[in-house]
Amino acid sequence: MARKIIINEISIMNKSVACANHCQYCLAGKKELSGISFARFAAVVERFMAWRDRYRPDMKMICSMLYSFETDLETQQKFMDLRERLCRPARYLLMGGLRMRSEAEMRELSAVIRKRRLSAICRYRVA
């Protein structure tokens, strides 16, 4: 007799952003980029959301951009908005894998963090 498989959560990952660091102790494995543009990634997530809303409203979903948030501020905001729509808000800024910044760039980043009312700045991924 066949067993029924019940899937409770879907995790959609987009390996599109290279890590600026080259840590020897990193457990992330190979960091080969295989991602797609953010617009295509968001479209895929939205299609899964529409399917979930129609067939499995009880299913949880999460999406992530790997390996770092080294993207422009507009893309970061779109990602956070997408996570809000999934009811899995990303109220943090993942600092792991970011490149070094000048003082002016850090001031701009600090202003963005204050404006967005982020609850944390993390070095590692937050589940």
N, CA, C and O atoms as CSV, one atom per row, in Angstrom:
chain,resi,resn,atom,element,x,y,z
A,1,MET,N,N,0.846,-1.179,0.000
A,1,MET,CA,C,0.000,0.000,0.000
A,1,MET,C,C,0.892,1.243,0.000
A,1,MET,O,O,1.830,1.345,0.791
A,2,ALA,N,N,0.592,2.176,-0.886
A,2,ALA,CA,C,1.378,3.403,-1.010
A,2,ALA,C,C,1.063,4.344,0.152
A,2,ALA,O,O,-0.076,4.451,0.608
A,3,ARG,N,N,2.104,5.010,0.605
A,3,ARG,CA,C,1.927,5.992,1.679
A,3,ARG,C,C,1.681,7.363,1.068
A,3,ARG,O,O,2.220,7.684,0.009
A,4,LYS,N,N,0.883,8.152,1.723
A,4,LYS,CA,C,0.580,9.498,1.261
A,4,LYS,C,C,1.642,10.454,1.792
A,4,LYS,O,O,1.950,10.454,2.984
A,5,ILE,N,N,2.195,11.262,0.903
A,5,ILE,CA,C,3.193,12.250,1.293
A,5,ILE,C,C,2.491,13.579,1.502
A,5,ILE,O,O,1.759,14.050,0.631
A,6,ILE,N,N,2.716,14.173,2.645
A,6,ILE,CA,C,2.123,15.473,2.953
A,6,ILE,C,C,3.248,16.491,3.080
A,6,ILE,O,O,4.126,16.362,3.934
A,7,ILE,N,N,3.211,17.489,2.234
A,7,ILE,CA,C,4.224,18.547,2.253
A,7,ILE,C,C,3.653,19.725,3.029
A,7,ILE,O,O,2.576,20.229,2.709
A,8,ASN,N,N,4.385,20.161,4.056
A,8,ASN,CA,C,3.909,21.241,4.916
A,8,ASN,C,C,4.496,22.601,4.569
A,8,ASN,O,O,3.912,23.632,4.902
A,9,GLU,N,N,5.658,22.612,3.895
A,9,GLU,CA,C,6.318,23.876,3.609
A,9,GLU,C,C,7.134,23.775,2.332
A,9,GLU,O,O,7.750,22.748,2.049
A,10,ILE,N,N,7.126,24.863,1.565
A,10,ILE,CA,C,7.939,24.964,0.365
A,10,ILE,C,C,8.950,26.073,0.596
A,10,ILE,O,O,8.604,27.165,1.049
A,11,SER,N,N,10.204,25.777,0.280
A,11,SER,CA,C,11.275,26.759,0.403
A,11,SER,C,C,11.853,26.996,-0.986
A,11,SER,O,O,12.348,26.067,-1.624
A,12,ILE,N,N,11.791,28.250,-1.458
A,12,ILE,CA,C,12.269,28.600,-2.788
A,12,ILE,C,C,13.532,29.444,-2.626
A,12,ILE,O,O,13.495,30.524,-2.038
A,13,MET,N,N,14.645,28.943,-3.150
A,13,MET,CA,C,15.933,29.611,-3.007
A,13,MET,C,C,16.407,30.117,-4.363
A,13,MET,O,O,16.212,29.462,-5.386
A,14,ASN,N,N,17.028,31.282,-4.357
A,14,ASN,CA,C,17.602,31.850,-5.575
A,14,ASN,C,C,19.070,32.150,-5.301
A,14,ASN,O,O,19.404,33.126,-4.630
A,15,LYS,N,N,19.937,31.295,-5.830
A,15,LYS,CA,C,21.380,31.482,-5.642
A,15,LYS,C,C,21.883,32.459,-6.702
A,15,LYS,O,O,22.447,32.061,-7.721
A,16,SER,N,N,21.664,33.742,-6.439
A,16,SER,CA,C,21.951,34.746,-7.458
A,16,SER,C,C,22.974,35.784,-7.054
A,16,SER,O,O,23.420,36.568,-7.892
A,17,VAL,N,N,23.358,35.809,-5.786
A,17,VAL,CA,C,24.250,36.864,-5.310
A,17,VAL,C,C,25.500,36.220,-4.712
A,17,VAL,O,O,25.424,35.464,-3.744
A,18,ALA,N,N,26.634,36.530,-5.298
A,18,ALA,CA,C,27.893,35.944,-4.833
A,18,ALA,C,C,28.283,36.506,-3.475
A,18,ALA,O,O,28.031,37.672,-3.172
A,19,CYS,N,N,28.892,35.672,-2.679
A,19,CYS,CA,C,29.429,36.087,-1.386
A,19,CYS,C,C,30.745,36.816,-1.621
A,19,CYS,O,O,31.577,36.369,-2.411
A,20,ALA,N,N,30.929,37.928,-0.939
A,20,ALA,CA,C,32.155,38.711,-1.099
A,20,ALA,C,C,33.317,38.111,-0.313
A,20,ALA,O,O,34.463,38.516,-0.508
A,21,ASN,N,N,33.046,37.165,0.559
A,21,ASN,CA,C,34.075,36.556,1.398
A,21,ASN,C,C,34.457,35.184,0.858
A,21,ASN,O,O,33.725,34.584,0.071
A,22,HIS,N,N,35.577,34.715,1.281
A,22,HIS,CA,C,36.044,33.387,0.870
A,22,HIS,C,C,36.507,32.648,2.124
A,22,HIS,O,O,37.684,32.313,2.256
A,23,CYS,N,N,35.596,32.403,3.016
A,23,CYS,CA,C,35.933,31.787,4.303
A,23,CYS,C,C,36.251,30.305,4.125
A,23,CYS,O,O,35.517,29.583,3.450
A,24,GLN,N,N,37.340,29.859,4.728
A,24,GLN,CA,C,37.720,28.459,4.635
A,24,GLN,C,C,36.783,27.568,5.440
A,24,GLN,O,O,36.621,26.390,5.121
A,25,TYR,N,N,36.173,28.115,6.472
A,25,TYR,CA,C,35.334,27.310,7.355
A,25,TYR,C,C,33.873,27.288,6.929
A,25,TYR,O,O,33.049,26.679,7.611
A,26,CYS,N,N,33.536,27.929,5.830
A,26,CYS,CA,C,32.148,28.047,5.407
A,26,CYS,C,C,31.529,26.674,5.141
A,26,CYS,O,O,32.136,25.830,4.482
A,27,LEU,N,N,30.338,26.461,5.650
A,27,LEU,CA,C,29.636,25.189,5.490
A,27,LEU,C,C,28.613,25.230,4.364
A,27,LEU,O,O,27.872,24.267,4.164
A,28,ALA,N,N,28.566,26.329,3.631
A,28,ALA,CA,C,27.560,26.471,2.579
A,28,ALA,C,C,27.872,25.615,1.357
A,28,ALA,O,O,27.032,25.489,0.466
A,29,GLY,N,N,29.044,25.035,1.301
A,29,GLY,CA,C,29.397,24.193,0.166
A,29,GLY,C,C,29.811,25.028,-1.030
A,29,GLY,O,O,30.242,26.172,-0.887
A,30,LYS,N,N,29.678,24.451,-2.195
A,30,LYS,CA,C,30.037,25.173,-3.409
A,30,LYS,C,C,29.131,26.390,-3.563
A,30,LYS,O,O,27.922,26.314,-3.345
A,31,LYS,N,N,29.724,27.486,-3.934
A,31,LYS,CA,C,28.950,28.712,-4.075
A,31,LYS,C,C,28.779,29.073,-5.542
A,31,LYS,O,O,29.001,30.215,-5.944
A,32,GLU,N,N,28.389,28.107,-6.318
A,32,GLU,CA,C,28.154,28.357,-7.728
A,32,GLU,C,C,26.811,29.057,-7.882
A,32,GLU,O,O,25.795,28.607,-7.351
A,33,LEU,N,N,26.822,30.153,-8.609
A,33,LEU,CA,C,25.586,30.894,-8.820
A,33,LEU,C,C,24.764,30.220,-9.907
A,33,LEU,O,O,25.263,29.935,-10.995
A,34,SER,N,N,23.532,29.976,-9.605
A,34,SER,CA,C,22.640,29.339,-10.567
A,34,SER,C,C,21.301,30.062,-10.595
A,34,SER,O,O,20.305,29.525,-11.079
A,35,GLY,N,N,21.285,31.276,-10.075
A,35,GLY,CA,C,20.037,31.996,-9.916
A,35,GLY,C,C,19.559,32.701,-11.165
A,35,GLY,O,O,20.212,32.700,-12.208
A,36,ILE,N,N,18.407,33.299,-11.017
A,36,ILE,CA,C,17.767,34.054,-12.083
A,36,ILE,C,C,17.585,35.486,-11.602
A,36,ILE,O,O,17.842,35.783,-10.435
A,37,SER,N,N,17.155,36.357,-12.465
A,37,SER,CA,C,16.947,37.749,-12.072
A,37,SER,C,C,15.876,37.823,-10.981
A,37,SER,O,O,15.061,36.912,-10.837
A,38,PHE,N,N,15.888,38.920,-10.217
A,38,PHE,CA,C,14.910,39.027,-9.142
A,38,PHE,C,C,13.488,39.061,-9.686
A,38,PHE,O,O,12.580,38.501,-9.073
A,39,ALA,N,N,13.285,39.707,-10.823
A,39,ALA,CA,C,11.929,39.778,-11.406
A,39,ALA,C,C,11.396,38.378,-11.721
A,39,ALA,O,O,10.239,38.074,-11.429
A,40,ARG,N,N,12.233,37.532,-12.313
A,40,ARG,CA,C,11.803,36.151,-12.609
A,40,ARG,C,C,11.608,35.357,-11.325
A,40,ARG,O,O,10.665,34.574,-11.215
A,41,PHE,N,N,12.498,35.557,-10.348
A,41,PHE,CA,C,12.381,34.880,-9.057
A,41,PHE,C,C,11.060,35.239,-8.384
A,41,PHE,O,O,10.344,34.362,-7.900
A,42,ALA,N,N,10.738,36.539,-8.356
A,42,ALA,CA,C,9.478,36.987,-7.747
A,42,ALA,C,C,8.286,36.402,-8.483
A,42,ALA,O,O,7.294,36.035,-7.852
A,43,ALA,N,N,8.362,36.307,-9.801
A,43,ALA,CA,C,7.262,35.729,-10.579
A,43,ALA,C,C,7.046,34.261,-10.224
A,43,ALA,O,O,5.907,33.807,-10.111
A,44,VAL,N,N,8.147,33.515,-10.047
A,44,VAL,CA,C,8.032,32.105,-9.642
A,44,VAL,C,C,7.383,31.996,-8.267
A,44,VAL,O,O,6.481,31.183,-8.066
A,45,VAL,N,N,7.836,32.807,-7.326
A,45,VAL,CA,C,7.272,32.780,-5.971
A,45,VAL,C,C,5.788,33.130,-6.021
A,45,VAL,O,O,4.979,32.493,-5.346
A,46,GLU,N,N,5.423,34.134,-6.813
A,46,GLU,CA,C,4.016,34.531,-6.914
A,46,GLU,C,C,3.157,33.430,-7.524
A,46,GLU,O,O,2.003,33.257,-7.134
A,47,ARG,N,N,3.718,32.676,-8.489
A,47,ARG,CA,C,2.963,31.546,-9.053
A,47,ARG,C,C,2.733,30.471,-7.996
A,47,ARG,O,O,1.644,29.903,-7.918
A,48,PHE,N,N,3.750,30.190,-7.184
A,48,PHE,CA,C,3.576,29.226,-6.097
A,48,PHE,C,C,2.557,29.741,-5.078
A,48,PHE,O,O,1.763,28.968,-4.542
A,49,MET,N,N,2.584,31.051,-4.815
A,49,MET,CA,C,1.626,31.630,-3.880
A,49,MET,C,C,0.195,31.472,-4.402
A,49,MET,O,O,-0.708,31.135,-3.636
A,50,ALA,N,N,-0.016,31.712,-5.694
A,50,ALA,CA,C,-1.349,31.557,-6.290
A,50,ALA,C,C,-1.805,30.108,-6.210
A,50,ALA,O,O,-2.963,29.833,-5.896
A,51,TRP,N,N,-0.878,29.165,-6.498
A,51,TRP,CA,C,-1.215,27.741,-6.392
A,51,TRP,C,C,-1.577,27.378,-4.958
A,51,TRP,O,O,-2.565,26.689,-4.704
A,52,ARG,N,N,-0.748,27.862,-4.015
A,52,ARG,CA,C,-1.002,27.567,-2.603
A,52,ARG,C,C,-2.349,28.120,-2.161
A,52,ARG,O,O,-3.115,27.430,-1.488
A,53,ASP,N,N,-2.638,29.360,-2.535
A,53,ASP,CA,C,-3.903,29.981,-2.135
A,53,ASP,C,C,-5.105,29.212,-2.673
A,53,ASP,O,O,-6.160,29.167,-2.040
A,54,ARG,N,N,-4.934,28.608,-3.849
A,54,ARG,CA,C,-6.057,27.873,-4.450
A,54,ARG,C,C,-6.192,26.453,-3.906
A,54,ARG,O,O,-7.298,25.992,-3.627
A,55,TYR,N,N,-5.060,25.761,-3.758
A,55,TYR,CA,C,-5.113,24.335,-3.426
A,55,TYR,C,C,-4.680,23.975,-2.012
A,55,TYR,O,O,-5.192,23.008,-1.447
A,56,ARG,N,N,-3.759,24.720,-1.432
A,56,ARG,CA,C,-3.213,24.384,-0.109
A,56,ARG,C,C,-3.013,25.622,0.751
A,56,ARG,O,O,-1.873,25.973,1.055
A,57,PRO,N,N,-4.089,26.295,1.153
A,57,PRO,CA,C,-3.926,27.521,1.942
A,57,PRO,C,C,-3.241,27.293,3.298
A,57,PRO,O,O,-2.800,28.247,3.938
A,58,ASP,N,N,-3.155,26.040,3.729
A,58,ASP,CA,C,-2.497,25.721,4.996
A,58,ASP,C,C,-0.983,25.596,4.864
A,58,ASP,O,O,-0.277,25.560,5.873
A,59,MET,N,N,-0.475,25.528,3.634
A,59,MET,CA,C,0.949,25.312,3.418
A,59,MET,C,C,1.745,26.591,3.671
A,59,MET,O,O,1.345,27.683,3.266
A,60,LYS,N,N,2.881,26.426,4.350
A,60,LYS,CA,C,3.791,27.539,4.591
A,60,LYS,C,C,4.767,27.652,3.417
A,60,LYS,O,O,5.100,26.663,2.764
A,61,MET,N,N,5.213,28.886,3.170
A,61,MET,CA,C,6.203,29.121,2.128
A,61,MET,C,C,7.251,30.090,2.643
A,61,MET,O,O,6.971,30.948,3.480
A,62,ILE,N,N,8.451,29.938,2.132
A,62,ILE,CA,C,9.514,30.886,2.433
A,62,ILE,C,C,10.391,31.001,1.190
A,62,ILE,O,O,10.516,30.054,0.413
A,63,CYS,N,N,10.988,32.160,1.016
A,63,CYS,CA,C,11.912,32.343,-0.102
A,63,CYS,C,C,13.175,33.005,0.417
A,63,CYS,O,O,13.150,33.744,1.401
A,64,SER,N,N,14.279,32.727,-0.259
A,64,SER,CA,C,15.568,33.283,0.152
A,64,SER,C,C,16.399,33.613,-1.068
A,64,SER,O,O,16.283,32.979,-2.117
A,65,MET,N,N,17.238,34.620,-0.909
A,65,MET,CA,C,18.241,34.947,-1.909
A,65,MET,C,C,19.590,34.601,-1.289
A,65,MET,O,O,19.924,35.068,-0.200
A,66,LEU,N,N,20.352,33.786,-1.987
A,66,LEU,CA,C,21.647,33.365,-1.482
A,66,LEU,C,C,22.723,33.921,-2.393
A,66,LEU,O,O,22.441,34.137,-3.571
A,67,TYR,N,N,23.864,34.153,-1.955
A,67,TYR,CA,C,24.492,33.857,-0.686
A,67,TYR,C,C,24.606,35.092,0.204
A,67,TYR,O,O,25.056,34.985,1.345
A,68,SER,N,N,24.216,36.228,-0.283
A,68,SER,CA,C,24.256,37.422,0.552
A,68,SER,C,C,23.221,38.414,0.043
A,68,SER,O,O,22.586,38.190,-0.988
A,69,PHE,N,N,23.057,39.508,0.771
A,69,PHE,CA,C,22.149,40.576,0.360
A,69,PHE,C,C,22.916,41.671,-0.363
A,69,PHE,O,O,22.564,42.847,-0.267
A,70,GLU,N,N,23.962,41.291,-1.086
A,70,GLU,CA,C,24.757,42.274,-1.824
A,70,GLU,C,C,24.004,42.644,-3.105
A,70,GLU,O,O,24.439,42.338,-4.215
A,71,THR,N,N,22.882,43.299,-2.919
A,71,THR,CA,C,22.051,43.761,-4.027
A,71,THR,C,C,21.773,45.241,-3.820
A,71,THR,O,O,22.069,45.802,-2.765
A,72,ASP,N,N,21.207,45.856,-4.831
A,72,ASP,CA,C,20.860,47.262,-4.674
A,72,ASP,C,C,19.704,47.393,-3.679
A,72,ASP,O,O,18.993,46.425,-3.412
A,73,LEU,N,N,19.528,48.583,-3.141
A,73,LEU,CA,C,18.539,48.805,-2.090
A,73,LEU,C,C,17.120,48.561,-2.586
A,73,LEU,O,O,16.269,48.102,-1.825
A,74,GLU,N,N,16.859,48.861,-3.844
A,74,GLU,CA,C,15.520,48.639,-4.398
A,74,GLU,C,C,15.182,47.149,-4.420
A,74,GLU,O,O,14.069,46.761,-4.067
A,75,THR,N,N,16.134,46.317,-4.830
A,75,THR,CA,C,15.913,44.868,-4.854
A,75,THR,C,C,15.742,44.330,-3.438
A,75,THR,O,O,14.903,43.459,-3.207
A,76,GLN,N,N,16.526,44.835,-2.485
A,76,GLN,CA,C,16.358,44.412,-1.095
A,76,GLN,C,C,14.957,44.726,-0.606
A,76,GLN,O,O,14.339,43.906,0.072
A,77,GLN,N,N,14.447,45.910,-0.942
A,77,GLN,CA,C,13.100,46.285,-0.502
A,77,GLN,C,C,12.047,45.383,-1.152
A,77,GLN,O,O,11.095,44.965,-0.493
A,78,LYS,N,N,12.214,45.085,-2.431
A,78,LYS,CA,C,11.271,44.191,-3.117
A,78,LYS,C,C,11.278,42.808,-2.484
A,78,LYS,O,O,10.229,42.183,-2.327
A,79,PHE,N,N,12.483,42.328,-2.116
A,79,PHE,CA,C,12.580,41.029,-1.456
A,79,PHE,C,C,11.847,41.050,-0.116
A,79,PHE,O,O,11.110,40.118,0.207
A,80,MET,N,N,12.049,42.111,0.658
A,80,MET,CA,C,11.372,42.217,1.956
A,80,MET,C,C,9.859,42.305,1.776
A,80,MET,O,O,9.112,41.731,2.568
A,81,ASP,N,N,9.398,43.013,0.751
A,81,ASP,CA,C,7.963,43.090,0.461
A,81,ASP,C,C,7.408,41.715,0.090
A,81,ASP,O,O,6.310,41.349,0.507
A,82,LEU,N,N,8.177,40.955,-0.699
A,82,LEU,CA,C,7.756,39.608,-1.080
A,82,LEU,C,C,7.636,38.723,0.145
A,82,LEU,O,O,6.673,37.968,0.271
A,83,ARG,N,N,8.596,38.805,1.044
A,83,ARG,CA,C,8.529,38.017,2.279
A,83,ARG,C,C,7.335,38.421,3.132
A,83,ARG,O,O,6.718,37.567,3.769
A,84,GLU,N,N,6.995,39.715,3.157
A,84,GLU,CA,C,5.804,40.171,3.892
A,84,GLU,C,C,4.552,39.496,3.333
A,84,GLU,O,O,3.679,39.069,4.089
A,85,ARG,N,N,4.471,39.404,1.999
A,85,ARG,CA,C,3.314,38.775,1.366
A,85,ARG,C,C,3.225,37.300,1.695
A,85,ARG,O,O,2.136,36.725,1.673
A,86,LEU,N,N,4.354,36.678,1.999
A,86,LEU,CA,C,4.370,35.267,2.391
A,86,LEU,C,C,4.059,35.090,3.878
A,86,LEU,O,O,4.024,33.966,4.380
A,87,CYS,N,N,3.835,36.189,4.570
A,87,CYS,CA,C,3.629,36.173,6.029
A,87,CYS,C,C,4.863,35.634,6.739
A,87,CYS,O,O,4.754,35.059,7.822
A,88,ARG,N,N,6.027,35.814,6.140
A,88,ARG,CA,C,7.316,35.431,6.717
A,88,ARG,C,C,8.237,36.639,6.577
A,88,ARG,O,O,9.195,36.601,5.805
A,89,PRO,N,N,7.955,37.705,7.313
A,89,PRO,CA,C,8.689,38.959,7.098
A,89,PRO,C,C,10.186,38.819,7.322
A,89,PRO,O,O,10.649,38.085,8.196
A,90,ALA,N,N,10.920,39.550,6.501
A,90,ALA,CA,C,12.381,39.606,6.623
A,90,ALA,C,C,12.705,40.955,7.237
A,90,ALA,O,O,13.082,41.891,6.533
A,91,ARG,N,N,12.559,41.052,8.530
A,91,ARG,CA,C,12.823,42.324,9.211
A,91,ARG,C,C,14.250,42.371,9.729
A,91,ARG,O,O,14.518,42.820,10.843
A,92,TYR,N,N,15.138,41.905,8.903
A,92,TYR,CA,C,16.555,41.884,9.246
A,92,TYR,C,C,17.356,42.159,7.986
A,92,TYR,O,O,16.847,42.031,6.872
A,93,LEU,N,N,18.574,42.528,8.167
A,93,LEU,CA,C,19.495,42.686,7.055
A,93,LEU,C,C,20.624,41.700,7.272
A,93,LEU,O,O,21.324,41.748,8.284
A,94,LEU,N,N,20.792,40.821,6.325
A,94,LEU,CA,C,21.827,39.799,6.420
A,94,LEU,C,C,23.146,40.393,5.959
A,94,LEU,O,O,23.300,40.748,4.790
A,95,MET,N,N,24.096,40.501,6.877
A,95,MET,CA,C,25.373,41.151,6.577
A,95,MET,C,C,26.435,40.178,6.097
A,95,MET,O,O,27.435,40.605,5.521
A,96,GLY,N,N,26.248,38.896,6.316
A,96,GLY,CA,C,27.232,37.923,5.871
A,96,GLY,C,C,27.377,37.947,4.362
A,96,GLY,O,O,26.383,37.925,3.636
A,97,GLY,N,N,28.607,37.991,3.890
A,97,GLY,CA,C,28.859,37.962,2.464
A,97,GLY,C,C,28.885,39.314,1.795
A,97,GLY,O,O,29.097,39.393,0.585
A,98,LEU,N,N,28.674,40.386,2.548
A,98,LEU,CA,C,28.694,41.721,1.953
A,98,LEU,C,C,30.123,42.194,1.739
A,98,LEU,O,O,31.032,41.808,2.475
A,99,ARG,N,N,30.313,43.019,0.746
A,99,ARG,CA,C,31.626,43.603,0.482
A,99,ARG,C,C,31.902,44.719,1.488
A,99,ARG,O,O,30.994,45.203,2.164
A,100,MET,N,N,33.153,45.111,1.575
A,100,MET,CA,C,33.532,46.242,2.420
A,100,MET,C,C,32.965,47.513,1.807
A,100,MET,O,O,32.894,47.641,0.585
A,101,ARG,N,N,32.562,48.453,2.657
A,101,ARG,CA,C,31.974,49.692,2.186
A,101,ARG,C,C,32.741,50.892,2.724
A,101,ARG,O,O,33.398,50.825,3.763
A,102,SER,N,N,32.637,51.984,1.987
A,102,SER,CA,C,33.242,53.232,2.440
A,102,SER,C,C,32.380,53.809,3.560
A,102,SER,O,O,31.268,53.338,3.798
A,103,GLU,N,N,32.887,54.815,4.236
A,103,GLU,CA,C,32.128,55.443,5.313
A,103,GLU,C,C,30.820,56.031,4.786
A,103,GLU,O,O,29.784,55.909,5.439
A,104,ALA,N,N,30.855,56.659,3.628
A,104,ALA,CA,C,29.642,57.246,3.045
A,104,ALA,C,C,28.605,56.169,2.737
A,104,ALA,O,O,27.415,56.354,2.990
A,105,GLU,N,N,29.065,55.043,2.189
A,105,GLU,CA,C,28.138,53.947,1.892
A,105,GLU,C,C,27.550,53.364,3.171
A,105,GLU,O,O,26.373,53.002,3.197
A,106,MET,N,N,28.350,53.268,4.232
A,106,MET,CA,C,27.842,52.759,5.511
A,106,MET,C,C,26.809,53.707,6.107
A,106,MET,O,O,25.826,53.258,6.697
A,107,ARG,N,N,27.019,55.008,5.960
A,107,ARG,CA,C,26.031,55.979,6.444
A,107,ARG,C,C,24.716,55.827,5.684
A,107,ARG,O,O,23.639,55.895,6.275
A,108,GLU,N,N,24.811,55.621,4.363
A,108,GLU,CA,C,23.602,55.414,3.562
A,108,GLU,C,C,22.891,54.135,3.992
A,108,GLU,O,O,21.668,54.121,4.135
A,109,LEU,N,N,23.649,53.065,4.198
A,109,LEU,CA,C,23.075,51.805,4.643
A,109,LEU,C,C,22.429,51.956,6.017
A,109,LEU,O,O,21.351,51.412,6.254
A,110,SER,N,N,23.071,52.685,6.922
A,110,SER,CA,C,22.506,52.926,8.251
A,110,SER,C,C,21.189,53.685,8.162
A,110,SER,O,O,20.252,53.396,8.907
A,111,ALA,N,N,21.113,54.652,7.260
A,111,ALA,CA,C,19.870,55.416,7.070
A,111,ALA,C,C,18.753,54.510,6.569
A,111,ALA,O,O,17.605,54.635,6.995
A,112,VAL,N,N,19.091,53.606,5.670
A,112,VAL,CA,C,18.097,52.657,5.148
A,112,VAL,C,C,17.605,51.745,6.262
A,112,VAL,O,O,16.407,51.481,6.367
A,113,ILE,N,N,18.513,51.267,7.086
A,113,ILE,CA,C,18.136,50.384,8.191
A,113,ILE,C,C,17.178,51.100,9.139
A,113,ILE,O,O,16.176,50.525,9.565
A,114,ARG,N,N,17.483,52.343,9.466
A,114,ARG,CA,C,16.584,53.107,10.346
A,114,ARG,C,C,15.230,53.334,9.687
A,114,ARG,O,O,14.192,53.210,10.337
A,115,LYS,N,N,15.235,53.665,8.403
A,115,LYS,CA,C,13.992,53.935,7.676
A,115,LYS,C,C,13.106,52.701,7.611
A,115,LYS,O,O,11.887,52.799,7.756
A,116,ARG,N,N,13.711,51.548,7.397
A,116,ARG,CA,C,12.942,50.304,7.265
A,116,ARG,C,C,12.523,49.711,8.606
A,116,ARG,O,O,11.727,48.773,8.652
A,117,ARG,N,N,13.051,50.252,9.683
A,117,ARG,CA,C,12.746,49.748,11.031
A,117,ARG,C,C,13.037,48.253,11.145
A,117,ARG,O,O,12.221,47.475,11.641
A,118,LEU,N,N,14.213,47.880,10.676
A,118,LEU,CA,C,14.625,46.482,10.768
A,118,LEU,C,C,14.873,46.125,12.220
A,118,LEU,O,O,15.327,46.956,13.006
A,119,SER,N,N,14.576,44.893,12.569
A,119,SER,CA,C,14.724,44.483,13.952
A,119,SER,C,C,16.094,43.893,14.259
A,119,SER,O,O,16.454,43.735,15.426
A,120,ALA,N,N,16.868,43.562,13.211
A,120,ALA,CA,C,18.169,42.946,13.464
A,120,ALA,C,C,19.080,43.127,12.267
A,120,ALA,O,O,18.635,43.263,11.127
A,121,ILE,N,N,20.347,43.125,12.556
A,121,ILE,CA,C,21.383,43.042,11.538
A,121,ILE,C,C,22.156,41.783,11.881
A,121,ILE,O,O,22.756,41.692,12.951
A,122,CYS,N,N,22.146,40.818,10.986
A,122,CYS,CA,C,22.701,39.499,11.289
A,122,CYS,C,C,23.883,39.198,10.383
A,122,CYS,O,O,23.950,39.653,9.241
A,123,ARG,N,N,24.801,38.428,10.915
A,123,ARG,CA,C,25.922,37.979,10.098
A,123,ARG,C,C,25.547,36.711,9.353
A,123,ARG,O,O,26.029,36.486,8.243
A,124,TYR,N,N,24.706,35.888,9.934
A,124,TYR,CA,C,24.314,34.637,9.319
A,124,TYR,C,C,22.833,34.672,9.003
A,124,TYR,O,O,22.102,35.542,9.478
A,125,ARG,N,N,22.395,33.711,8.188
A,125,ARG,CA,C,21.009,33.641,7.760
A,125,ARG,C,C,20.090,33.401,8.947
A,125,ARG,O,O,20.387,32.603,9.836
A,126,VAL,N,N,18.961,34.116,8.942
A,126,VAL,CA,C,17.951,33.952,9.978
A,126,VAL,C,C,16.818,33.139,9.399
A,126,VAL,O,O,16.297,33.474,8.336
A,127,ALA,N,N,16.424,32.075,10.078
A,127,ALA,CA,C,15.341,31.212,9.572
A,127,ALA,C,C,13.988,31.825,9.835
A,127,ALA,O,O,12.966,31.239,9.478
